[in-house]
Amino acid sequence: MRRSIVSFVVITLIATACGTSTTTNGPESAEAGQSDGTAPPISEGGLRDPLDAALEAAGGEQIGGSVSMLGVLGGEELDAFDTVLAPFEEATGITIEYESSRDIGVLIQTRVDGGNPPDVVSTPTIGQLFDYAEQGVLIDLAEVLDVSSVERNYDESLMNIVTREGATFGLFNTVNLAGLIWYNPTTYTGPTDPATWSELESWTVETAAGGETPWCIGLESGAASGWPGAEFITGMLLRQAGPEFHDQWWQGEVAWTSPEVKRAFETYGAIATDPKMVYGGPEAVLATNFENGADGAFMDPPSCFLHEQATFMGGIIAGNFPDLEPIESVDFFGIPDFSAEFDDLQQISGEVVAMFNDTPQARALVNYLATPEAGALIAQTGRWLSPNSGVPTDEYTDPFLARAAEILSSAGGVSYLGSDLLPQTLVEGFWRATLDYVNDPAQLDAILERLEGIRQEAYP
Protein backbone atom coordinates (compact mmCIF):
# COMPACT_ATOMS: atom_id res chain seq x y z
CA MET A 1 0.00 0.00 0.00
CA ARG A 2 1.51 3.34 -1.04
CA ARG A 3 1.27 5.81 1.77
CA SER A 4 -0.83 8.94 1.53
CA ILE A 5 1.15 12.05 0.74
CA VAL A 6 -0.31 15.46 1.50
CA SER A 7 3.04 17.09 2.15
CA PHE A 8 3.24 20.14 4.34
CA VAL A 9 6.76 21.12 3.33
CA VAL A 10 5.82 24.77 3.14
CA ILE A 11 7.74 25.89 6.22
CA THR A 12 11.02 24.48 4.96
CA LEU A 13 10.71 25.88 1.45
CA ILE A 14 9.52 29.32 2.55
CA ALA A 15 12.18 29.62 5.22
CA THR A 16 14.76 28.74 2.62
CA ALA A 17 13.43 30.94 -0.16
CA CYS A 18 12.38 34.13 1.59
CA GLY A 19 12.40 33.86 5.36
CA THR A 20 14.80 33.13 8.16
CA SER A 21 17.41 30.47 7.52
CA THR A 22 16.69 27.22 9.31
CA THR A 23 20.29 26.02 9.35
CA THR A 24 21.21 24.32 12.61
CA ASN A 25 24.88 24.22 13.45
CA GLY A 26 25.37 21.01 15.36
CA PRO A 27 28.31 18.71 16.00
CA GLU A 28 29.59 16.70 13.06
CA SER A 29 28.63 13.07 12.78
CA ALA A 30 31.35 10.74 13.98
CA GLU A 31 31.03 8.95 10.63
CA ALA A 32 31.29 12.09 8.52
CA GLY A 33 34.45 13.51 7.05
CA GLN A 34 37.12 12.74 4.55
CA SER A 35 37.60 9.09 5.32
CA ASP A 36 34.35 7.74 3.85
CA GLY A 37 33.23 10.40 1.40
CA THR A 38 30.18 11.63 3.30
CA ALA A 39 29.71 15.37 3.51
CA PRO A 40 29.92 16.89 7.00
CA PRO A 41 27.24 19.25 8.29
CA ILE A 42 27.46 22.93 7.44
CA SER A 43 30.17 24.62 9.47
CA GLU A 44 29.78 27.33 12.10
CA GLY A 45 31.10 29.88 9.61
CA GLY A 46 28.29 29.33 7.12
CA LEU A 47 28.60 27.87 3.64
CA ARG A 48 31.90 26.52 2.46
CA ASP A 49 33.38 27.18 -0.94
CA PRO A 50 31.61 24.76 -3.31
CA LEU A 51 35.02 23.42 -4.34
CA ASP A 52 35.76 22.51 -0.73
CA ALA A 53 32.33 20.92 -0.29
CA ALA A 54 32.84 18.87 -3.44
CA LEU A 55 36.30 17.73 -2.40
CA GLU A 56 35.06 16.65 1.02
CA ALA A 57 32.18 14.77 -0.62
CA ALA A 58 34.83 12.77 -2.49
CA GLY A 59 36.70 11.92 0.69
CA GLY A 60 39.17 14.80 0.42
CA GLU A 61 40.88 13.41 -2.69
CA GLN A 62 40.82 14.07 -6.42
CA ILE A 63 39.71 10.56 -7.23
CA GLY A 64 39.14 11.15 -10.94
CA GLY A 65 37.23 8.75 -13.13
CA SER A 66 33.70 9.33 -14.35
CA VAL A 67 30.07 8.99 -13.28
CA SER A 68 27.15 8.56 -15.65
CA MET A 69 24.07 10.62 -14.88
CA LEU A 70 20.73 10.36 -16.67
CA GLY A 71 18.29 13.27 -16.46
CA VAL A 72 15.62 15.24 -18.28
CA LEU A 73 17.33 18.63 -18.52
CA GLY A 74 18.39 20.09 -21.85
CA GLY A 75 19.18 23.43 -23.44
CA GLU A 76 19.33 26.39 -21.07
CA GLU A 77 18.01 24.30 -18.18
CA LEU A 78 21.01 21.99 -18.49
CA ASP A 79 23.32 24.99 -18.86
CA ALA A 80 21.96 26.27 -15.54
CA PHE A 81 22.41 22.89 -13.85
CA ASP A 82 25.96 22.69 -15.21
CA THR A 83 26.83 25.63 -12.96
CA VAL A 84 25.94 23.38 -10.02
CA LEU A 85 28.03 20.47 -11.30
CA ALA A 86 31.09 22.45 -12.43
CA PRO A 87 32.71 22.85 -8.97
CA PHE A 88 32.34 19.12 -8.38
CA GLU A 89 34.16 18.22 -11.57
CA GLU A 90 36.91 20.77 -10.93
CA ALA A 91 37.51 19.76 -7.32
CA THR A 92 37.30 16.00 -7.67
CA GLY A 93 38.65 15.39 -11.16
CA ILE A 94 35.50 13.32 -11.80
CA THR A 95 33.86 13.74 -15.20
CA ILE A 96 30.05 13.75 -15.11
CA GLU A 97 28.69 12.11 -18.25
CA TYR A 98 25.21 13.67 -18.29
CA GLU A 99 22.75 12.14 -20.73
CA SER A 100 19.51 13.98 -21.34
CA SER A 101 16.22 12.42 -22.40
CA ARG A 102 12.63 13.59 -22.06
CA ASP A 103 11.71 9.92 -22.46
CA ILE A 104 13.59 9.15 -19.28
CA GLY A 105 11.18 6.54 -17.96
CA VAL A 106 11.54 4.29 -20.98
CA LEU A 107 15.30 4.83 -21.13
CA ILE A 108 15.77 3.90 -17.46
CA GLN A 109 13.70 0.76 -17.95
CA THR A 110 15.68 -0.20 -21.05
CA ARG A 111 18.99 0.28 -19.25
CA VAL A 112 17.89 -1.64 -16.17
CA ASP A 113 16.50 -4.51 -18.25
CA GLY A 114 19.75 -4.60 -20.22
CA GLY A 115 21.88 -4.69 -17.08
CA ASN A 116 23.43 -1.32 -17.87
CA PRO A 117 21.70 1.29 -15.69
CA PRO A 118 23.22 4.75 -15.25
CA ASP A 119 25.24 5.29 -12.10
CA VAL A 120 22.95 8.13 -11.01
CA VAL A 121 19.57 9.31 -12.22
CA SER A 122 17.76 12.59 -11.61
CA THR A 123 14.11 12.19 -12.53
CA PRO A 124 10.67 13.70 -11.88
CA THR A 125 8.98 10.31 -12.46
CA ILE A 126 9.14 9.24 -8.86
CA GLY A 127 6.49 6.57 -9.28
CA GLN A 128 8.90 4.57 -11.41
CA LEU A 129 11.50 4.74 -8.64
CA PHE A 130 8.94 3.26 -6.22
CA ASP A 131 9.00 0.06 -8.27
CA TYR A 132 12.79 -0.09 -8.45
CA ALA A 133 13.03 0.52 -4.71
CA GLU A 134 10.64 -2.34 -4.01
CA GLN A 135 12.69 -4.58 -6.32
CA GLY A 136 15.89 -3.71 -4.43
CA VAL A 137 17.53 -2.32 -7.57
CA LEU A 138 18.41 1.08 -6.06
CA ILE A 139 21.21 1.77 -3.59
CA ASP A 140 20.04 2.66 -0.08
CA LEU A 141 21.28 6.24 0.32
CA ALA A 142 21.20 5.87 4.10
CA GLU A 143 24.41 3.88 3.56
CA VAL A 144 25.88 6.63 1.37
CA LEU A 145 24.89 9.94 2.98
CA ASP A 146 25.50 11.36 6.42
CA VAL A 147 22.06 10.66 7.92
CA SER A 148 22.27 13.33 10.62
CA SER A 149 22.95 16.03 8.03
CA VAL A 150 20.09 14.83 5.84
CA GLU A 151 17.70 14.82 8.78
CA ARG A 152 18.79 18.33 9.71
CA ASN A 153 18.58 19.81 6.20
CA TYR A 154 15.65 18.02 4.56
CA ASP A 155 11.98 18.14 5.48
CA GLU A 156 10.68 14.87 6.92
CA SER A 157 7.67 14.88 4.60
CA LEU A 158 9.93 14.98 1.54
CA MET A 159 12.12 12.22 2.93
CA ASN A 160 9.05 10.06 3.60
CA ILE A 161 8.25 10.19 -0.11
CA VAL A 162 11.62 8.65 -1.01
CA THR A 163 11.62 5.99 1.73
CA ARG A 164 10.42 2.41 1.30
CA GLU A 165 10.67 -0.36 3.88
CA GLY A 166 13.11 1.71 5.92
CA ALA A 167 15.46 2.32 2.98
CA THR A 168 16.09 5.73 1.43
CA PHE A 169 16.03 5.27 -2.33
CA GLY A 170 16.38 8.91 -3.38
CA LEU A 171 17.04 12.50 -2.41
CA PHE A 172 15.19 15.55 -3.68
CA ASN A 173 17.49 17.72 -5.74
CA THR A 174 15.15 20.48 -6.98
CA VAL A 175 11.59 21.53 -6.17
CA ASN A 176 9.03 23.49 -8.20
CA LEU A 177 5.70 25.05 -7.30
CA ALA A 178 3.26 23.68 -9.87
CA GLY A 179 -0.03 25.10 -11.12
CA LEU A 180 1.01 28.69 -11.87
CA ILE A 181 -0.63 30.83 -14.54
CA TRP A 182 1.91 33.06 -16.31
CA TYR A 183 1.00 36.36 -17.95
CA ASN A 184 2.40 39.67 -19.19
CA PRO A 185 1.24 42.50 -16.87
CA THR A 186 1.66 45.03 -19.69
CA THR A 187 -0.91 43.36 -21.94
CA TYR A 188 -3.09 41.12 -19.76
CA THR A 189 -6.22 42.88 -18.50
CA GLY A 190 -7.88 40.05 -16.59
CA PRO A 191 -7.89 39.25 -12.86
CA THR A 192 -4.44 38.72 -11.36
CA ASP A 193 -5.73 37.35 -8.07
CA PRO A 194 -8.97 35.60 -9.03
CA ALA A 195 -10.90 34.25 -6.06
CA THR A 196 -12.37 31.39 -8.08
CA TRP A 197 -11.87 29.53 -11.34
CA SER A 198 -15.27 30.86 -12.41
CA GLU A 199 -13.99 34.42 -12.13
CA LEU A 200 -11.02 33.66 -14.36
CA GLU A 201 -13.18 31.63 -16.74
CA SER A 202 -15.60 34.54 -17.14
CA TRP A 203 -12.77 36.74 -18.34
CA THR A 204 -11.51 34.10 -20.79
CA VAL A 205 -15.01 33.56 -22.23
CA GLU A 206 -15.53 37.30 -22.63
CA THR A 207 -12.10 37.67 -24.23
CA ALA A 208 -12.76 34.83 -26.68
CA ALA A 209 -16.15 36.32 -27.57
CA GLY A 210 -14.36 39.57 -28.40
CA GLY A 211 -12.16 37.82 -30.94
CA GLU A 212 -8.97 37.43 -28.88
CA THR A 213 -7.48 34.10 -27.72
CA PRO A 214 -7.00 33.85 -23.94
CA TRP A 215 -4.81 30.73 -23.54
CA CYS A 216 -1.39 29.62 -24.82
CA ILE A 217 -0.49 25.90 -24.64
CA GLY A 218 2.31 23.70 -25.98
CA LEU A 219 2.32 19.92 -25.39
CA GLU A 220 5.17 18.76 -27.64
CA SER A 221 8.12 17.31 -25.73
CA GLY A 222 9.52 14.51 -27.86
CA ALA A 223 8.77 11.07 -26.47
CA ALA A 224 7.29 12.73 -23.35
CA SER A 225 4.81 14.85 -25.31
CA GLY A 226 1.62 15.45 -23.37
CA TRP A 227 3.15 15.79 -19.90
CA PRO A 228 2.27 19.51 -19.51
CA GLY A 229 -1.39 18.68 -20.09
CA ALA A 230 -1.26 15.73 -17.69
CA GLU A 231 0.08 18.02 -14.96
CA PHE A 232 -2.57 20.67 -15.68
CA ILE A 233 -5.32 18.02 -15.44
CA THR A 234 -3.82 16.74 -12.18
CA GLY A 235 -3.98 20.27 -10.78
CA MET A 236 -7.64 20.47 -11.76
CA LEU A 237 -8.34 17.12 -10.11
CA LEU A 238 -6.78 18.21 -6.80
CA ARG A 239 -8.70 21.45 -6.66
CA GLN A 240 -12.04 20.01 -7.81
CA ALA A 241 -12.10 16.65 -5.98
CA GLY A 242 -9.86 17.48 -3.02
CA PRO A 243 -6.60 16.07 -1.64
CA GLU A 244 -8.10 12.83 -0.29
CA PHE A 245 -9.47 11.83 -3.69
CA HIS A 246 -6.23 12.99 -5.36
CA ASP A 247 -4.21 10.65 -3.13
CA GLN A 248 -6.60 7.76 -3.72
CA TRP A 249 -6.30 8.39 -7.45
CA TRP A 250 -2.53 8.22 -7.75
CA GLN A 251 -2.44 5.24 -5.38
CA GLY A 252 -4.70 3.35 -7.78
CA GLU A 253 -7.69 3.14 -5.46
CA VAL A 254 -10.24 4.86 -7.70
CA ALA A 255 -11.15 4.33 -11.35
CA TRP A 256 -10.00 6.62 -14.13
CA THR A 257 -13.59 6.44 -15.40
CA SER A 258 -14.87 8.12 -12.24
CA PRO A 259 -16.86 11.37 -12.63
CA GLU A 260 -14.14 13.31 -10.80
CA VAL A 261 -11.41 12.34 -13.26
CA LYS A 262 -13.67 12.94 -16.25
CA ARG A 263 -14.56 16.39 -14.95
CA ALA A 264 -10.86 17.33 -14.65
CA PHE A 265 -10.25 16.24 -18.25
CA GLU A 266 -13.28 18.17 -19.47
CA THR A 267 -12.23 21.33 -17.63
CA TYR A 268 -8.87 21.14 -19.38
CA GLY A 269 -10.56 20.28 -22.67
CA ALA A 270 -12.72 23.38 -22.50
CA ILE A 271 -9.47 25.25 -23.01
CA ALA A 272 -7.16 22.98 -25.02
CA THR A 273 -9.67 21.64 -27.56
CA ASP A 274 -11.46 24.92 -28.36
CA PRO A 275 -9.82 27.03 -31.11
CA LYS A 276 -11.50 30.13 -29.69
CA MET A 277 -9.91 29.55 -26.28
CA VAL A 278 -6.36 28.49 -27.20
CA TYR A 279 -4.03 30.07 -29.74
CA GLY A 280 -3.77 28.07 -32.94
CA GLY A 281 -6.41 25.58 -31.85
CA PRO A 282 -5.75 21.92 -30.98
CA GLU A 283 -3.33 21.51 -33.90
CA ALA A 284 -0.99 24.16 -32.53
CA VAL A 285 -1.36 22.82 -28.98
CA LEU A 286 -0.11 19.41 -30.15
CA ALA A 287 2.68 20.79 -32.36
CA THR A 288 4.12 23.53 -30.10
CA ASN A 289 7.06 22.57 -27.91
CA PHE A 290 6.40 23.16 -24.22
CA GLU A 291 9.38 25.52 -23.99
CA ASN A 292 7.62 27.80 -26.49
CA GLY A 293 4.17 27.25 -25.03
CA ALA A 294 4.06 30.67 -23.35
CA ASP A 295 5.68 32.64 -26.18
CA GLY A 296 2.43 34.07 -27.53
CA ALA A 297 1.75 35.92 -24.29
CA PHE A 298 5.04 37.83 -24.53
CA MET A 299 5.12 38.72 -28.21
CA ASP A 300 4.34 42.21 -29.47
CA PRO A 301 1.46 42.16 -30.07
CA PRO A 302 0.44 39.13 -28.00
CA SER A 303 -1.41 36.24 -29.64
CA CYS A 304 -2.68 34.92 -26.28
CA PHE A 305 -2.49 35.92 -22.63
CA LEU A 306 -2.32 33.01 -20.14
CA HIS A 307 -0.08 29.97 -19.82
CA GLU A 308 -0.07 27.33 -17.05
CA GLN A 309 3.25 25.90 -15.87
CA ALA A 310 5.47 25.51 -12.78
CA THR A 311 8.08 27.91 -11.39
CA PHE A 312 10.79 26.76 -13.79
CA MET A 313 8.84 28.39 -16.64
CA GLY A 314 10.11 31.77 -15.52
CA GLY A 315 13.63 30.85 -16.55
CA ILE A 316 12.42 29.53 -19.90
CA ILE A 317 10.44 32.71 -20.61
CA ALA A 318 13.46 34.82 -19.63
CA GLY A 319 15.62 32.81 -22.00
CA ASN A 320 13.14 33.22 -24.85
CA PHE A 321 12.59 36.93 -24.14
CA PRO A 322 15.74 38.26 -22.40
CA ASP A 323 14.60 41.90 -22.54
CA LEU A 324 11.54 41.31 -20.36
CA GLU A 325 11.66 42.49 -16.74
CA PRO A 326 10.49 40.00 -14.07
CA ILE A 327 7.27 41.06 -12.31
CA GLU A 328 6.96 44.17 -14.52
CA SER A 329 6.46 42.25 -17.76
CA VAL A 330 6.42 38.60 -16.58
CA ASP A 331 4.40 37.47 -13.59
CA PHE A 332 2.09 34.69 -12.42
CA PHE A 333 -0.70 33.74 -10.05
CA GLY A 334 -1.81 30.36 -8.77
CA ILE A 335 -4.68 28.34 -10.23
CA PRO A 336 -7.71 29.68 -8.32
CA ASP A 337 -10.13 27.63 -6.24
CA PHE A 338 -13.06 25.74 -7.71
CA SER A 339 -15.01 25.68 -4.43
CA ALA A 340 -14.83 26.86 -0.83
CA GLU A 341 -14.64 23.22 0.28
CA PHE A 342 -11.11 22.85 -1.10
CA ASP A 343 -9.60 26.23 -0.39
CA ASP A 344 -6.21 27.42 -1.68
CA LEU A 345 -4.64 24.05 -2.42
CA GLN A 346 -1.20 24.01 -4.01
CA GLN A 347 1.05 21.35 -5.54
CA ILE A 348 4.78 20.89 -5.71
CA SER A 349 6.90 18.75 -7.99
CA GLY A 350 10.60 18.08 -8.20
CA GLU A 351 13.45 15.86 -9.29
CA VAL A 352 14.83 13.03 -7.21
CA VAL A 353 18.42 11.78 -7.39
CA ALA A 354 18.85 8.02 -7.05
CA MET A 355 21.82 5.62 -7.37
CA PHE A 356 21.83 2.41 -9.37
CA ASN A 357 25.57 1.69 -9.16
CA ASP A 358 27.61 1.97 -5.96
CA THR A 359 30.89 3.49 -7.16
CA PRO A 360 33.18 6.00 -5.41
CA GLN A 361 32.35 8.57 -8.09
CA ALA A 362 28.59 8.07 -7.71
CA ARG A 363 28.86 8.29 -3.93
CA ALA A 364 30.83 11.52 -4.22
CA LEU A 365 28.30 13.10 -6.58
CA VAL A 366 25.26 12.22 -4.46
CA ASN A 367 27.02 13.46 -1.32
CA TYR A 368 27.90 16.72 -3.06
CA LEU A 369 24.32 17.26 -4.26
CA ALA A 370 23.13 16.77 -0.67
CA THR A 371 25.24 19.68 0.59
CA PRO A 372 23.90 23.19 1.28
CA GLU A 373 26.65 24.45 -1.03
CA ALA A 374 25.19 22.59 -4.01
CA GLY A 375 21.74 23.71 -2.88
CA ALA A 376 22.91 27.32 -2.88
CA LEU A 377 24.10 26.98 -6.47
CA ILE A 378 20.71 25.53 -7.40
CA ALA A 379 19.06 28.57 -5.79
CA GLN A 380 21.39 30.91 -7.68
CA THR A 381 20.22 29.54 -11.03
CA GLY A 382 16.87 31.25 -10.45
CA ARG A 383 15.08 28.24 -11.92
CA TRP A 384 14.41 26.00 -8.94
CA LEU A 385 13.80 25.99 -5.21
CA SER A 386 16.34 23.95 -3.29
CA PRO A 387 14.80 21.47 -0.83
CA ASN A 388 17.89 21.86 1.38
CA SER A 389 17.03 24.10 4.35
CA GLY A 390 20.73 24.76 4.93
CA VAL A 391 20.71 27.18 2.00
CA PRO A 392 20.88 30.77 3.31
CA THR A 393 18.03 33.01 2.21
CA ASP A 394 20.27 35.55 0.51
CA GLU A 395 21.21 32.96 -2.11
CA TYR A 396 17.74 33.51 -3.58
CA THR A 397 17.68 36.65 -5.68
CA ASP A 398 15.09 35.56 -8.25
CA PRO A 399 11.77 37.40 -7.84
CA PHE A 400 9.78 34.47 -9.26
CA LEU A 401 10.94 32.22 -6.44
CA ALA A 402 9.96 34.90 -3.92
CA ARG A 403 6.51 35.11 -5.52
CA ALA A 404 6.21 31.32 -5.38
CA ALA A 405 7.04 31.44 -1.69
CA GLU A 406 4.28 34.00 -1.16
CA ILE A 407 1.75 31.61 -2.69
CA LEU A 408 3.03 28.71 -0.57
CA SER A 409 2.91 30.83 2.57
CA SER A 410 -0.86 31.25 2.32
CA ALA A 411 -1.64 27.75 1.07
CA GLY A 412 -4.46 25.86 2.71
CA GLY A 413 -2.61 22.63 1.93
CA VAL A 414 0.25 21.37 -0.22
CA SER A 415 0.22 18.06 -2.09
CA TYR A 416 2.89 16.41 -4.17
CA LEU A 417 1.93 16.30 -7.85
CA GLY A 418 0.14 12.97 -8.20
CA SER A 419 0.89 12.52 -11.90
CA ASP A 420 4.59 12.12 -10.99
CA LEU A 421 3.80 9.42 -8.43
CA LEU A 422 1.93 7.07 -10.76
CA PRO A 423 3.49 3.82 -11.99
CA GLN A 424 5.48 4.45 -15.15
CA THR A 425 3.00 2.66 -17.42
CA LEU A 426 0.29 5.02 -16.20
CA VAL A 427 2.55 8.05 -16.48
CA GLU A 428 3.16 7.32 -20.15
CA GLY A 429 -0.47 6.34 -20.68
CA PHE A 430 -1.60 9.64 -19.14
CA TRP A 431 0.69 11.61 -21.45
CA ARG A 432 -0.65 9.75 -24.47
CA ALA A 433 -4.23 10.15 -23.30
CA THR A 434 -3.80 13.92 -23.05
CA LEU A 435 -2.65 14.08 -26.67
CA ASP A 436 -5.44 11.80 -27.86
CA TYR A 437 -8.05 13.84 -26.00
CA VAL A 438 -6.89 17.15 -27.45
CA ASN A 439 -6.84 15.58 -30.90
CA ASP A 440 -10.34 14.07 -30.58
CA PRO A 441 -12.31 15.12 -27.47
CA ALA A 442 -15.31 13.02 -28.54
CA GLN A 443 -13.27 9.93 -27.61
CA LEU A 444 -12.87 10.88 -23.94
CA ASP A 445 -14.87 7.96 -22.56
CA ALA A 446 -12.83 5.47 -24.59
CA ILE A 447 -9.60 7.19 -23.54
CA LEU A 448 -10.52 6.94 -19.86
CA GLU A 449 -11.50 3.27 -20.30
CA ARG A 450 -8.05 2.62 -21.73
CA LEU A 451 -6.39 4.33 -18.77
CA GLU A 452 -8.57 2.33 -16.40
CA GLY A 453 -7.31 -0.87 -18.03
CA ILE A 454 -3.73 0.25 -17.44
CA ARG A 455 -4.56 1.07 -13.81
CA GLN A 456 -5.92 -2.41 -13.20
CA GLU A 457 -2.74 -3.97 -14.55
CA ALA A 458 -0.41 -1.57 -12.74
CA TYR A 459 -1.94 -2.05 -9.29
CA PRO A 460 -2.20 -5.80 -8.60
C-alpha positions, 0 to 999 in steps of 0.5 A, spaced: 500 500 500 503 506 497 502 511 503 498 517 503 502 524 501 499 530 503 506 534 504 506 540 508 513 542 506 511 549 506 515 551 512 522 548 509 521 551 502 519 558 505 524 559 510 529 557 505 526 561 499 524 568 503 524 567 510 529 566 516 534 560 515 533 554 518 540 552 518 542 548 525 549 548 526 550 542 530 556 537 532 559 533 526 557 526 525 562 521 527 562 517 521 562 524 517 568 527 514 574 525 509 575 518 510 568 515 507 566 520 502 560 523 506 559 530 507 559 533 514 554 538 516 554 545 514 560 549 518 559 554 524 562 559 519 556 558 514 557 555 507 563 553 504 566 554 498 563 549 493 570 546 491 571 545 498 564 541 499 565 537 493 572 535 495 570 533 502 564 529 498 569 525 495 573 523 501 578 529 500 581 526 494 581 528 487 579 521 485 578 522 478 574 517 473 567 518 471 560 517 473 554 517 468 548 521 470 541 520 466 536 526 467 531 530 463 534 537 462 536 540 456 538 546 453 538 552 457 536 548 463 542 543 463 546 549 462 543 552 468 544 545 472 551 545 469 553 551 474 551 546 479 556 540 477 562 544 475 565 545 482 564 538 483 568 536 476 573 541 478 575 539 485 574 531 484 577 530 477 570 526 476 567 527 469 560 527 469 557 524 463 550 527 463 545 524 458 539 527 457 532 524 455 525 527 455 523 519 455 527 518 461 522 513 464 523 508 458 530 509 457 531 507 465 527 501 464 531 499 457 537 500 461 535 496 467 532 490 463 539 490 459 543 490 465 546 497 464 543 502 468 546 509 469 550 510 475 545 516 477 539 518 475 535 525 476 528 524 474 521 527 476 517 520 475 518 518 482 512 513 481 517 509 477 522 509 482 517 506 487 517 500 483 525 499 483 526 501 490 521 495 491 525 490 487 531 492 491 535 495 484 536 502 487 542 503 492 540 505 499 542 512 500 542 511 508 548 507 507 551 513 502 549 519 505 550 522 512 544 521 515 544 526 521 545 532 516 540 529 511 535 529 517 537 536 519 537 539 512 531 536 509 523 536 510 521 529 513 515 529 509 519 529 503 524 524 505 518 520 507 516 520 499 523 517 497 523 511 503 520 504 502 521 499 507 526 503 511 530 504 505 532 511 502 532 510 495 532 517 493 534 524 495 530 531 492 534 535 488 530 540 486 523 543 487 518 546 483 511 550 485 506 547 480 499 550 477 502 557 476 498 561 470 503 566 467 502 572 464 504 579 461 502 585 466 503 590 460 498 586 456 493 582 460 487 585 462 484 580 466 484 578 474 491 577 477 488 574 483 482 571 481 478 568 487 475 562 483 476 559 477 469 561 475 472 568 475 477 567 471 473 563 466 468 569 465 474 573 463 476 568 458 469 567 455 468 574 454 475 575 451 474 569 446 467 572 444 471 579 443 475 575 438 482 574 442 485 568 444 486 567 452 490 561 452 497 559 450 499 551 450 504 547 448 504 539 449 510 537 444 516 534 448 519 529 444 517 522 447 514 525 453 509 529 449 503 530 453 506 531 460 504 539 460 497 537 459 497 531 464 500 536 470 494 541 468 489 536 469 492 533 475 492 540 478 484 540 476 483 534 479 486 536 486 482 542 486 475 540 484 475 533 488 480 534 493 486 532 496 483 525 499 481 523 492 487 525 489 491 521 493 486 515 492 487 516 485 494 516 484 495 510 489 490 506 484 484 506 489 479 509 484 477 508 477 479 513 471 472 512 469 470 516 475 466 522 474 471 526 478 477 524 473 472 525 467 470 532 470 478 534 470 479 532 463 473 536 461 475 542 464 482 542 461 478 540 454 474 546 455 481 550 453 485 545 449 480 543 444 477 549 443 480 554 437 476 560 440 480 559 447 487 556 445 491 560 440 492 556 434 487 551 436 488 543 438 493 543 432 498 548 434 497 545 442 499 538 439 505 541 435 508 547 439 514 545 444 512 546 451 518 551 452 515 555 447 508 554 449 508 561 453 511 565 447 504 568 444 503 571 451 510 575 450 510 577 443 508 584 441 502 584 439 500 578 444 497 572 440 494 569 447 495 571 454 495 566 459 499 559 460 499 554 465 506 551 468 510 551 474 516 555 477 521 553 472 517 556 466 520 563 468 527 561 466 524 559 460 520 565 458 526 569 460 531 565 456 526 566 450 525 573 451 531 576 455 529 583 454 523 582 459 523 584 466 520 579 471 514 582 475 513 588 470 512 584 464 512 577 466 508 574 472 504 569 475 498 567 479 496 560 482 490 556 479 484 559 483 479 555 487 473 551 484 469 551 491 470 553 498 470 546 500 477 545 497 480 552 499 487 554 496 490 548 495 497 548 491 502 542 488 509 541 488 513 537 484 521 536 483 526 531 481 529 526 485 536 523 485 537 516 485 543 511 485 543 504 481 551 503 481 555 503 488 561 506 485 566 511 489 564 517 483 557 516 484 557 516 492 561 523 491 556 526 486 550 524 491 554 526 497 555 533 493 548 534 491 546 533 498 550 539 501 547 546 502 553 548 497 550 545 491 543 547 494 545 554 494 548 553 487 541 551 485 538 557 488 542 561 484 540 559 477 533 562 479 530 556 476 528 551 482 527 551 489 532 547 493 529 542 498 535 543 502 534 548 508 541 549 509 541 554 503 541 561 506 536 566 504 540 571 501 542 565 495 535 567 492 535 573 488 530 571 483 523 574 484 519 568 481 521 564 487 519 569 492 513 570 488 512 562 489 514 562 496 508 567 497 503 563 494 506 557 498 505 561 505 498 562 504 496 555 502 491 551 505 494 545 503 500 542 499 500 536 495 505 532 491 503 532 484 500 525 483 501 525 476 509 524 478 507 518 483 503 514 478 506 507 476 510 508 469 505 505 465 500 510 467 505 516 467 506 514 459 499 512 458 496 519 461 501 523 457 498 519 451 491 520 453 492 527 453 494 528 446 489 523 444 483 527 447 486 534 445 486 531 438 479 528 438 475 530 445 469 526 442 473 519 444 474 521 452 470 515 454 474 510 450 480 514 452 478 513 460 476 506 459 483 505 456 487 508 462 482 504 467 485 498 463 492 500 465 490 502 472 488 495 473 494 492 470 499 496 474 496 495 481 495 488 482 
